[in-house]
């Protein structure tokens, strides 16, 4: 069973509201929720983005030190796991079998110049700084990273095999199964 009906109930949303947001019929949504019909990959991602937006709490809504950007993965919606496991497995693979390729890193780039602004290679730091925020959209595009700790500075992000600022391979499209992303590789 998937988590679609549970999430709709959690946010107290009518089926019509969710169906309209996804441009599908109410009957199709009910079929998805019951497991009678399987959404396409693009529809799973649209559902993930829609429900993720419902979790957003900014600083004006609560007495928080940091804003909350709760992001739901398609794996969670399908009730099959979370994508952090994939990131951990990839890091282990590259660190232990192909260290000559570099370290797995989440890297922020300047939006205009594509110059590296920040490289994060340690998983605890990746989790603290980015977990639940970096996500791919259903059309294969990436949400830009908005650093709310730094006056909402906007950066592009990529997953790299990183050696140094002049030697890295952009593997974002490989690990996310999208082939139309700009490649930031520099060797």
C-alpha positions in Angstrom: 0.0 0.0 0.0 1.2 3.5 -0.8 1.1 6.6 1.4 -1.0 8.8 -0.8 -4.3 8.6 1.1 -2.5 9.0 4.4 -0.9 12.2 3.2 -4.1 13.6 1.8 -5.8 13.0 5.2 -2.9 14.4 7.1 -3.2 17.7 5.2 -7.0 17.6 5.3 -7.2 18.0 1.5 -10.2 17.0 -0.6 -9.5 14.6 -3.5 -10.7 17.3 -5.9 -8.0 19.8 -4.7 -5.3 17.2 -5.1 -6.6 16.0 -8.5 -6.9 19.6 -9.8 -3.3 20.3 -8.7 -2.1 17.3 -10.7 -4.4 17.8 -13.6 -6.0 14.4 -13.2 -9.6 13.3 -12.4 -10.7 12.6 -8.9 -11.4 9.0 -9.9 -7.8 8.6 -11.1 -6.6 9.9 -7.8 -8.7 7.5 -5.8 -7.4 4.6 -8.0 -3.9 5.7 -7.2 -4.6 5.9 -3.5 -6.2 2.4 -3.4 -3.4 0.9 -5.5 -5.9 0.0 -8.3 -3.9 2.0 -10.8 -0.2 2.9 -10.8 0.9 6.5 -11.5 3.5 7.0 -14.2 7.0 8.0 -13.1 6.2 11.6 -13.9 3.0 11.5 -11.9 4.8 10.0 -8.9 7.2 12.9 -9.0 4.3 15.4 -9.4 2.7 13.9 -6.3 6.0 14.1 -4.4 6.4 17.8 -5.3 2.8 18.6 -4.4 2.9 17.0 -1.0 6.4 18.3 -0.3 5.0 21.9 -0.8 2.3 21.1 1.8 5.0 20.5 4.5 6.7 23.9 3.9 6.9 26.0 7.1 8.7 29.3 6.8 10.0 31.3 9.7 7.0 33.6 9.7 4.7 30.6 10.5 6.4 29.4 13.6 9.0 30.4 16.2 11.8 28.5 14.5 15.5 29.1 14.4 15.7 27.6 10.9 12.9 27.3 8.4 11.7 23.7 7.6 11.8 22.4 4.1 10.4 18.9 4.4 10.8 17.1 1.1 9.1 13.8 0.4 10.7 11.3 -1.9 8.8 9.2 -4.4 10.1 6.2 -2.5 8.3 7.4 0.5 5.1 8.0 -1.4 5.4 4.5 -2.8 6.2 3.2 0.7 9.4 1.5 -0.5 12.2 3.4 1.3 14.0 6.7 1.4 16.6 8.0 -1.1 19.3 8.7 1.6 20.0 4.9 1.5 21.0 5.3 -2.2 23.3 8.2 -1.4 25.0 6.3 1.4 25.4 3.2 -0.9 26.9 5.3 -3.7 29.3 7.0 -1.4 30.5 3.7 0.0 30.9 2.3 -3.5 33.0 5.1 -4.8 35.1 5.5 -1.6 35.9 1.8 -1.4 36.1 0.6 -5.0 37.0 3.7 -7.1 38.8 6.2 -4.9 40.8 7.4 -7.9 37.6 8.9 -9.3 37.3 11.3 -6.4 34.9 11.6 -3.4 31.2 11.7 -3.8 30.2 15.3 -3.1 27.2 17.6 -3.1 28.5 20.8 -4.7 27.0 24.3 -5.0 27.8 26.3 -8.1 27.3 30.0 -8.9 24.2 30.3 -11.0 25.7 32.5 -13.6 29.4 31.5 -13.8 29.1 27.8 -12.8 32.1 28.4 -10.5 32.2 26.1 -7.4 31.0 27.9 -4.3 31.0 25.0 -1.8 31.9 21.3 -1.8 30.4 18.9 0.8 31.9 15.4 0.9 31.1 14.1 4.4 27.7 12.5 4.8 26.9 14.0 8.2 27.5 17.5 6.7 25.4 16.6 3.6 22.6 15.5 5.8 22.7 18.6 8.0 23.1 21.0 5.1 21.0 19.5 2.4 18.9 16.5 3.5 15.3 16.9 2.4 16.1 19.9 0.2 17.8 18.7 -2.9 15.2 17.3 -5.2 14.6 16.6 -8.9 11.4 17.8 -10.5 9.3 15.6 -12.7 10.5 17.4 -15.8 14.1 16.5 -15.1 15.1 20.0 -13.9 16.7 20.7 -10.5 15.4 23.1 -7.9 18.1 25.6 -7.1 19.5 25.6 -3.6 18.3 28.6 -1.6 20.6 29.3 1.4 18.2 30.8 3.9 21.1 31.1 6.4 22.9 33.4 4.0 20.3 36.0 2.9 18.6 33.5 0.5 21.6 33.1 -1.7 20.7 31.0 -4.7 23.1 28.3 -6.1 22.9 25.4 -8.6 23.7 22.1 -7.1 25.2 18.9 -8.5 26.4 15.5 -7.3 30.0 15.1 -8.3 32.9 12.8 -8.1 35.3 15.5 -6.8 39.1 15.5 -6.8 39.7 19.3 -6.8 38.4 22.5 -8.3 39.9 21.6 -11.7 39.1 17.8 -11.7 35.6 16.6 -11.1 32.9 14.6 -12.9 29.2 15.6 -12.7 27.2 12.4 -12.1 23.9 14.1 -11.2 22.2 12.8 -14.3 23.5 9.2 -13.8 22.4 8.9 -10.2 19.0 10.5 -10.9 18.2 8.9 -14.2 17.9 12.1 -16.1 20.0 12.7 -19.2 19.0 16.2 -20.1 20.7 18.1 -17.2 23.6 20.4 -18.0 26.9 18.7 -17.4 29.3 20.6 -15.1 32.2 18.1 -15.5 35.7 19.6 -15.5 38.7 17.4 -16.1 
